[in-house]
Amino acid sequence: MSATNYSEDSIRTLDWKEHIRRRPGMYIGKLGDGSSRDDGVYILLKEVIDNCIDEFMMGFGKTIEIKIGENAISVRDFGRGIPLGKLKDVASKMNTGAKYDSKVFKKSVGLNGVGIKAVNALSSHFEIKAFREGKMKSLTFSEGNVISDEPEQPTTEKNGTFVHFTPDFALFGNFRFIHEYIESLVKNYTYLNAGLTINLNGVSYHSKNGLLDLLEEKMDSEGLYPIIHLKNGDVEVAITHGAGYGEDIYSFVNGQHTTQGGTHLQAFREAYVKTIREFYKKDFDPSDVRTSIIAAVSVKIEEPVFESQTKTKLGSRDMGPEGISVAKYINDFIKKQLDDYLHKHSETADILIKKIQENEKERKAISGIKKLARERAKKVSLHNRKLRDCRVHLNSKEERRLESTIFITEGDSASGSITKSRDVNTQAVFSLKGKPLNSFGLTKKIVYENEEFNLLQAALNIEDDIEDLRYHNVVIATDADVDGMHIRLLLLTFFLQFFPELVRRGHVYILQTPLFRVRNKQKTIYCYSDEEKYHAIGKLGANPEITRFKGLGEISPDEFKNFIGPDMRLEPVTLNKDDLINQLLPFFMGKNTPERQDFIIDNLRIEEDLVEAI
């Protein structure tokens, strides 16, 4: 066996842009194609907007203009404008920026002098302009390389910064922007920055009531009591309870949506339970206090420490250089403000105690069933192959944790094909046995009594806390036929009924697999629709071989690799404010009604196979 030649010639120092392009995960998490909220194309946008927000937080620029094209993005703020002589360094010199000077930028998001450089290096086209005191400076880059460096010139433009970029197709593939994701991102920025206006493709977004507006936007039905809205200079919270299960808490740091939580979220959860116990003078179980809670918490911290460049989880222990701990600051705030509120609003206090008591009663009623269910799940997981796990999980430290995916399949043939084709590092497979139960209208007791639901819950690791979710992407992979669609609906009903936050947080997807394979001796084209099929037929010429895939099990493992690899098509399951769960589920999954029959008839689509005619 020949030994690898490890010598001085093996040691290399990468140029800044080459390092970013070779290791993009260190800077923007996963690349992705835009189908997930945390795909890299959105992180690039956030990095640019974060700089605009930091200007606003320092009192400069109340408006941000954002334009989203098919593949390109433009962002213009009206802050102070980057000093013209340093524009090139700010855009292309690592660890360069004003965020290191806490007097210039206090409680900002961008801290490492890296974000805008990552956008530059990962874009095929990157243009940046600074307008400052009647002068402007402009530079254009491609993949981090300077294409043009224009001299300073006079301008009548208002102070500020303009960035225009196109993510590199060579890295991101055939990506797409999902408007709902960007709109949600923009709304969050306005909720967290009262007085800020963001214009997105001509539509203006503005918030007067901060987290109160945010919570009203996120909720799909009225809370059990009016939203409790509390704030001081550095902490703001909004709290209510709904009729569903689980916890739905949105957390933010300096305007950044920390989707993975962190020290501030943990401090809020503990402080809330402690305050409620002391107010009612009862030692409630924490789960009884927090079940069905819908809340948002925002904190402002000097020099925050995040666990990654994508800033999705706060690691800071202190609020700032003064050394006051995050836990103590939030606890003192909640203890004083929430306690005062409940004393002043006895109606809300009465509703809240009744809800906690209902949660306690239900928890005790199913405690015995849960114990048996845990034992059954443990026994089954040891002695069968329902779950083929992967090596990297969402709660791990590995760089690829955001790629962690579980495919929920029907039957042995489909799960077998995916299992043989998957990436064992990041992709797990859970095999359903037959059609799941229609869980609409049932209590959470059924989650433990029904073996399939119990095992699925155990596989996802969401029994006790949604924060313990084991996989970042929960993908429903069923056949594209009537039975497959039915199973898909039943699984979505299960998630919306008992774990709606999985859907709201963007973890649930539908796997899109090809319906047709069109090929001749030279080329094979996989088609996901009739339109793509007709286009492929025209491209390949006369008499190509056409195969209609009736089920996932009919696709060989070798072919399946094409559909769950880098070019995997995932359709996100999203909920808008207009999509009220308490209206959707009764309509689609409740007892049959004339209204639903009319809906089916009105939306019935008859497909005709035109292959022979062509």
Long-range contacts (C-beta under 8 A, 24 or more apart in sequence): 16-92, 16-93, 16-94, 16-117, 16-121, 16-144, 17-92, 17-117, 17-120, 17-121, 17-143, 17-144, 17-145, 20-117, 20-118, 20-121, 20-122, 20-144, 21-121, 21-122, 21-143, 21-144, 21-171, 24-118, 24-122, 24-171, 25-399, 25-400, 26-309, 26-399, 27-114, 27-118, 27-122, 27-309, 28-118, 28-122, 28-309, 28-310, 29-308, 29-309, 29-310, 29-312, 29-402, 30-400, 30-402, 30-403, 31-171, 31-172, 31-173, 32-172, 32-175, 33-172, 33-173, 33-174, 33-175, 33-176, 33-567, 34-172, 34-175, 34-176, 34-177, 34-178, 34-181, 35-176, 35-178, 35-509, 35-569, 35-570, 35-571, 35-572, 36-473, 36-506, 36-509, 36-570, 36-572, 37-181, 37-184, 37-259, 37-506, 37-572, 38-259, 38-310, 38-312, 38-402, 38-506, 39-175, 40-122, 40-167, 40-171, 40-172, 41-167, 41-172, 41-175, 41-177, 42-181, 42-182, 42-185, 43-310, 44-73, 44-118, 44-119, 44-122, 44-123, 44-165, 44-167, 45-73, 45-75, 45-182, 45-185, 46-185, 47-110, 47-115, 47-116, 47-118, 47-119, 48-73, 48-75, 48-115, 48-116, 48-119, 48-163, 48-165, 49-75, 49-185, 49-189, 50-108, 50-109, 50-110, 50-115, 50-255, 50-256, 51-77, 51-110, 51-115, 51-116, 51-161, 52-77, 52-79, 52-161, 53-109, 53-189, 53-193, 53-196, 53-255, 54-99, 54-105, 54-108, 54-109, 54-110, 55-79, 55-80, 55-160, 55-161, 56-193, 56-196, 57-106, 57-107, 57-108, 57-193, 57-254, 57-255, 58-104, 58-105, 58-106, 58-108, 60-159, 61-159, 61-160, 62-195, 62-196, 62-197, 63-196, 63-197, 63-198, 63-199, 64-189, 64-196, 64-197, 64-198, 64-199, 65-199, 66-182, 66-186, 66-198, 66-199, 66-200, 66-201, 67-200, 67-201, 68-177, 68-179, 68-182, 68-200, 68-201, 70-177, 71-166, 71-167, 71-169, 71-175, 72-125, 72-164, 72-165, 72-166, 73-164, 73-165, 73-166, 73-177, 74-162, 74-163, 74-164, 75-162, 75-163, 75-164, 76-160, 76-161, 76-162, 76-163, 77-160, 77-161, 78-158, 78-159, 78-160, 79-159, 79-160, 79-161, 80-132, 80-159, 80-160, 81-130, 81-131, 81-132, 81-133, 81-159, 81-160, 81-161, 82-128, 82-130, 82-132, 82-161, 83-130, 83-132, 84-130, 84-132, 84-135, 84-136, 84-137, 84-152, 87-128, 87-130, 87-137, 87-139, 88-139, 88-146, 88-149, 90-116, 91-116, 91-117, 91-120, 91-126, 91-128, 91-139, 91-141, 92-117, 92-120, 92-141, 92-144, 92-146, 93-117, 102-302, 102-303, 102-321, 106-302, 107-234, 107-254, 107-300, 107-301, 107-302, 108-254, 109-253, 109-254, 109-255, 109-256, 109-304, 109-311, 111-303, 111-304, 112-309, 114-309, 115-309, 116-163, 117-144, 118-309, 119-163, 119-165, 120-144, 120-165, 122-167, 122-168, 122-171, 122-172, 123-165, 123-166, 123-167, 123-168, 124-166, 124-167, 124-168, 124-169, 124-170, 125-164, 125-165, 125-166, 126-163, 126-164, 126-165, 126-166, 127-162, 127-163, 127-164, 127-165, 128-161, 128-162, 128-163, 128-164, 129-161, 129-162, 129-163, 130-160, 130-161, 130-162, 131-155, 131-157, 131-158, 131-159, 131-160, 131-161, 131-162, 132-159, 133-159, 143-168, 173-566, 173-567, 174-567, 178-572, 180-574, 180-576, 181-506, 185-257, 187-214, 187-217, 188-214, 188-252, 188-257, 189-255, 191-217, 192-252, 192-255, 192-298, 193-255, 210-236, 210-238, 210-298, 211-236, 211-237, 211-238, 211-296, 211-297, 211-298, 212-238, 214-238, 214-250, 214-296, 215-240, 215-250, 215-294, 215-295, 215-296, 217-577, 218-248, 218-250, 218-294, 218-296, 218-504, 218-577, 219-294, 219-577, 220-575, 220-577, 220-579, 220-580, 220-581, 220-582, 221-580, 221-581, 221-582, 223-294, 224-292, 224-351, 224-352, 224-355, 225-347, 225-348, 225-351, 225-352, 226-348, 228-338, 228-341, 228-348, 230-333, 230-334, 230-337, 230-338, 230-341, 232-333, 232-337, 233-300, 234-299, 234-300, 234-301, 234-319, 234-329, 235-297, 235-298, 235-299, 235-300, 235-329, 235-330, 235-333, 236-297, 236-298, 237-268, 237-295, 237-296, 237-297, 237-298, 237-334, 237-337, 238-295, 238-296, 239-272, 239-293, 239-294, 239-295, 239-338, 240-293, 240-294, 240-295, 241-292, 241-293, 241-294, 241-351, 241-352, 241-355, 242-292, 242-294, 243-292, 243-582, 244-292, 244-498, 244-500, 244-581, 245-291, 245-292, 245-444, 245-497, 245-498, 245-499, 245-500, 246-291, 246-292, 246-466, 246-498, 246-499, 246-500, 246-501, 247-290, 247-291, 247-292, 247-293, 247-295, 247-465, 247-466, 247-501, 248-293, 248-294, 248-295, 248-500, 248-501, 248-504, 249-293, 249-294, 249-295, 249-296, 249-297, 250-295, 250-296, 250-297, 251-296, 251-297, 251-298, 251-314, 252-296, 252-297, 252-298, 252-299, 253-298, 253-299, 253-300, 253-301, 253-304, 253-306, 253-311, 253-314, 253-316, 254-299, 254-300, 254-301, 254-304, 255-298, 256-306, 256-311, 257-312, 258-306, 258-311, 258-312, 258-313, 258-314, 259-312, 259-505, 260-307, 260-312, 260-313, 261-313, 261-314, 261-467, 262-306, 262-307, 262-313, 262-314, 262-315, 262-316, 263-314, 263-315, 263-316, 263-317, 263-326, 263-327, 264-297, 264-299, 264-301, 264-314, 264-316, 264-326, 264-330, 265-297, 265-314, 266-327, 267-326, 267-327, 267-329, 267-330, 267-331, 268-295, 268-297, 268-330, 268-334, 270-327, 270-331, 271-327, 271-330, 271-331, 271-333, 271-334, 271-335, 272-334, 272-338, 274-331, 274-335, 275-334, 275-335, 275-338, 275-339, 276-338, 276-352, 276-356, 278-335, 278-339, 279-338, 279-339, 279-342, 279-343, 279-349, 280-353, 280-356, 284-356, 284-360, 285-360, 285-363, 287-359, 287-363, 287-464, 288-356, 288-359, 288-360, 288-363, 289-356, 289-359, 291-359, 291-363, 292-355, 292-359, 297-330, 299-326, 299-329, 299-330, 301-326, 362-443, 362-444, 362-445, 365-445, 366-444, 366-445, 366-448, 369-445, 369-448, 369-449, 370-448, 370-463, 372-448, 373-448, 373-449, 373-454, 374-458, 374-463, 376-451, 376-454, 377-454, 377-455, 377-458, 380-451, 380-455, 381-455, 381-458, 381-459, 385-431, 386-430, 386-431, 386-433, 386-455, 386-459, 387-428, 387-429, 387-430, 387-431, 387-455, 387-459, 388-415, 388-419, 388-422, 388-428, 388-429, 388-430, 389-428, 390-422, 390-423, 390-424, 390-425, 390-426, 390-427, 390-428, 391-424, 391-425, 391-426, 392-425, 392-426, 393-470, 393-471, 394-469, 394-470, 394-471, 394-472, 395-468, 395-470, 400-425, 400-426, 401-472, 402-472, 403-472, 403-473, 404-428, 404-470, 404-471, 404-472, 404-473, 405-471, 405-472, 405-473, 405-474, 405-475, 406-430, 406-459, 406-460, 406-470, 406-471, 406-473, 406-474, 406-475, 407-475, 407-477, 407-511, 407-564, 408-432, 408-456, 408-474, 408-475, 408-476, 408-477, 408-491, 409-477, 409-478, 409-552, 410-435, 410-478, 410-479, 410-483, 410-484, 410-487, 410-552, 411-553, 413-551, 413-552, 413-553, 414-477, 414-478, 414-479, 414-551, 414-552, 414-553, 416-553, 416-557, 417-552, 417-553, 417-555, 417-556, 417-557, 417-560, 418-477, 418-552, 418-560, 418-564, 420-557, 420-560, 421-557, 421-558, 421-560, 421-561, 421-564, 422-564, 423-564, 423-565, 427-564, 428-459, 428-471, 430-455, 430-456, 430-459, 432-456, 432-487, 435-483, 435-486, 435-487, 435-490, 436-487, 436-490, 436-491, 436-494, 437-490, 438-490, 438-493, 438-589, 439-490, 439-493, 439-494, 439-497, 439-498, 440-493, 440-497, 440-585, 440-586, 440-589, 440-590, 441-590, 442-497, 444-498, 447-498, 453-494, 456-494, 462-499, 462-502, 466-499, 466-501, 466-502, 469-502, 469-507, 471-507, 472-507, 473-507, 473-509, 473-570, 474-502, 474-507, 474-508, 474-509, 475-508, 475-509, 475-510, 475-511, 475-570, 476-508, 476-509, 476-510, 476-511, 477-511, 477-513, 477-552, 478-552, 479-550, 479-551, 479-552, 480-513, 480-515, 480-549, 481-550, 481-551, 484-551, 489-588, 489-589, 492-573, 493-585, 493-588, 493-589, 496-581, 496-584, 496-585, 497-585, 500-575, 500-581, 503-573, 503-574, 503-575, 504-575, 506-572, 506-574, 508-572, 508-573, 509-570, 509-571, 509-572, 509-573, 510-570, 510-571, 510-573, 511-563, 511-564, 511-568, 511-569, 511-570, 511-571, 512-569, 512-570, 512-571, 513-549, 513-552, 513-555, 513-563, 513-569, 514-549, 514-555, 514-563, 515-548, 515-549, 516-546, 516-547, 516-548, 516-549, 517-545, 517-546, 517-547, 517-549, 517-559, 518-544, 518-545, 518-546, 518-547, 519-544, 519-545, 520-544, 520-545, 526-562, 526-563, 528-569, 530-607, 530-610, 533-611, 534-610, 534-614, 537-611, 537-614, 546-611
